């Protein structure tokens, strides 16, 4: 497979997944509005901090109000990680490999882009259900891809892109809880704290699945579920296991061995995730652990680019 094609499919799925996860990211805060006590002020500034782009936001928008943050993360065409920018990039990548992907995939990503573009012309008060539509459109794209595209090298590159992006954003959604959702230490263990953890699980579509494992909501249980669970499709460990399987399908090597930097980086972060305990995560500090995990995932993405996509200088 040409490296250009591999790169386009990898980024096509990664951008679609990123758009979905940004919608989830905003939903963490929006959903809380329904359950928060009267007089409690939602915090929107930390939501931008978790993207790492606060300086860009502050320069262009100033105050971190709900409308400004939603505009920035959803409809800002000059911000490369906004939902509409991600879908525009996904659509462009799909266009360049239309002979490789199915026509149904192209139609769905095209419809997905115009769904958000059309919504950007509407007032904020009229797109309350938009983020649910974005999540469902992303699910539809993933299902169409699985059902209509041959599960060969191209599909596996797409799977790696989707899983790495999902793992990264699950870690970031947990970081949202660390930064925003708790106004003060005295609220730890309170009904408000539990409401926030429930909202977090719902934002990852994991509330029902978590309840099947645990009878009560508590921080260590939620973190363990979203990070270390091997069966929940949005947990960090599940994503890494799936990405690693696809990587080894592409290289043809056996799991547990490595012959290039991508396999080594992937195997290392997956092994660390597999053998760490929730007690060790708590002892290390949740934010520090999540920050380290995001750095490791970025390193895996860099190594995949170097191994399969980058051109070597002759």
N, C-alpha and C positions, 0 to 999 in steps of 0.2 A: 504494500500500500504506500502511495506517495505521502511524504511527510506533510505536505500541504493539506491533503485530504484528512489525515489523522488529526492535524491541528484544528481544522474547521469543525469536525464532528465533536472533538473534545471540548472546544469552546462553545459550540452550539448547546450542548447539554448543560454545560457549566453555567452559562448565562441564563438559561431558562430556570435552572434550579436556584440561581442567585435571586432572580426576580421573585420567585415564590417565597424564598426565605426572607427577603426584605419585607414582603407583605406580612409574613408571620411576625417578623421583628416589630413592625409597627402595631400589629394586633395585640402584642403583649401589653402595650400601654392602653390602647383603645378599649380592649375588653375589660380592663380593670375599672374603667369609668363607671361601668354598670354596678359594680359591687362596693366601690369605695365609700366610706362614710361621708356624710354631708360636711362640707368644709375642708375636706382633704384636697390639697392641690396636686394635680399630676405634675410630674417632672418630665420635661421633654429634652432639656439640655443633655443629660447623661446618655440619652438615646443616640445623639450625634457623637458623643465621646466614644461610644463603643464601635463606631465605624472607623475611627481614626482620622476623620476628616472635619473635625470641629473648626479648625482654623479657616478652612475653605467656606464652611457654612457661615461663620461669624463675619467674614469679610463681605459676603454677598447678602446675608439676610439680617444680621444683627441679633435681635432678640429671638430666643428659642421658644416661640409659641407653637401651639398645636398646628395651626395652619401653615406656618413657615416650615416646620419639621416635616410635615406630610408632603408639602410641595417639593421640598428638597429631596426627600427619599423616594418619592413616587414619580413626579412629573418633570423634574429639572433635566432638560436635555443637555445641559452643559456639564452636569455632574455625571461622570462615567459609571458610577455604581447605582444610579437611580433605577427604578424599575423600568421606566420607559427606555433609558439608555441601554440597559441589559437586553431588553427585547429587541431593540433596534440592532444591536450587535449580533444577537442570536439569529435574527432574520437574515442579516448579511452573510453570516457563516453558512446558513442553510442554503442561501442562494448560490453560493460558490460550489456547493457539492450536490446540486439538485439531481445530477445523474447517479449519485451514490445512494442518497436517502430515498425513501418512498414519497410518492406524491401526497399521500395523506399527511406525512410529517410536515412537508412544506406548507400545505394548506392550514394545518393547525397552528404552526408558529406564526404564519402570516395573519391569521384571524386573531391570535393572541396579542400581537403587536397593535393591531388596529382597535382592539377592545380598550387597551389602556390609552392609546392616542386619542380616541373619541372621548373617553372619560375626562381627559385633561382639559377639555373645552367646557366642562360642566362645573358649576359651583361646588365648593367643598361639601356643602350640606346634602348633596344629591348622590354622593358615591359611598354611602355607608356600607353597602354590600360589595363594593369593588374588590376588597381584599379577599373575600371568600371566592369571588369569581376568578381572581388571579390564581389562587391556590388550586381551584378545580381545573383551570385551563392548563396549569403545569402538570397536574396528574393525568389529564387527558393526553397531553403530548407524550409523557413517559409511557403510558399504556399503548398509544399508537405506535411508538417506536419499537416497543417490545413485540407487538403483534404483527408489524408489517415489514420490519427490517431484518435481514439475515443476521443471525448472531455470530458473525465472523469478526475479523479484526476491527472493522469500523464500529460495530456495535459495542465492542469491548472498550475502545477508546472513549466512546460516549459514556459508558458505564463508569469508567474511572473518573471522568470529569464530573459527573453527577454526584458520585459518592464522596469525592474529596470536598466538593463545594458544600454538600449537606453536612458532613462532619464538622467543617469549619463553622458553619452557621449555627449548628446545634450548640457548639461551644460558645459562640457569641450570644445566643439567646440566654444561656445560663449566666453569662456575664452581665446581661441586662438586669437580671435579678440582683446580682451582686452590687451593681452600681445604682439602680434606680428604685427598685420596688420596695425597699424598706426605708422609711423615713428616719428611724432612729433605732438604736440597739435595744431600747426598752420594749419594742414591739416584737422582738424575736419570740416565737412560740405563741403569739396572740392569735385571735381569730383573723385579724387583718393579715398577719403573716401567712396563715393557711390559705386565705383567699388568693393571695399573690402567687403562692406555689401552684394552686389549682389553675390560675390563669396561665401560668407558665407552661404547665403540662398541656393545656388546651391549645396553646399557640403552637406546640409541636405535635398536635393531634395524638397526644399520648395519654390523656386522662383516663379513658376507659381501659386501655391496656395496662396502665399502672395500677388501677384499682383491682385488676385481676391478680396482681402480684402482691399488693399491700392493702391492708384494711384501713390504714390511716395515712395522712399526708405528713411527712416530716422531711427536713432538708436532706439528710444523708440518703434517704430512700429515693428521693427524686433525682439527686445527682447520680447515684449508682445506676438508676434506670436509664437516664439519658446519656450516660457516658459509657457504662460498662456492660449493659445488657447485650447479649449476643443474638437476640431474636427480634427485638424491636427495630423496625427499618430505619428509624431516624436516630438511633443511638450512635455515638461516635465509634464504638467498637464494631458494631454491625457494618457500618459504612466502610471501615478500614478492611474488614474481612472480605467484603464484596469487591472492593477496589483491588485488593491484592490478588484475588482469584482471576480477575480480568487481566491484570498485568502479566501474570504467569501464563495465561492462555495466549497472550500476544507473543511473549518471548519463547514459549515452548519449554521452559525450564521447570524443574520440580520444586514444589513448595518446600521451604526450609533451606534452599540453596540460593545463591545469588551470583550473577555474572556481570552485572552493571550497577551503576550508582542508583538508578531508580529502584531496582529490586532491593538493594541494601537499605536505602532510606525508608522504603515502604515497610520492609520486614522489621526494621528497628522500631519504628513508631508503633506498629501493630503489636509487636512482642511486649513493648513497655506497657501498652494499654491492657494487654491480656493478663499480665502478671501483677499489676498494681492493685491494691485494695482500696476500698472507700476510706478506711482508717488512715492510710498513707496519704490520700488526697486531702483529707481534712487536716492532717498534721502539717502537710506542706503549705496549705492555704488554697482555697478554691480558685481565687483569682490568679494566683501564681501558677497553679497547675493548668488552668485554661489558657493562660498566656503562653506557656511553654508548649502546650498542645497545638495551638494555632501556628506557632513558629515552626514546629515540626511538620505540620501539614503543608505550610508554604514551601518548606524545603523539599518535600516530596514532589510538589508541583514543579519546582525548579528543575529537579533531577529528571523528571519525565520529559520536560522540554529539552533539556540537554541531550538526553539519550535518544529520543525518537524524532524530534522536530527541528532542532537547531541545525543550521548548516555548518559544516566544518570547513575551516579555512585551509586551502591547499597551499 
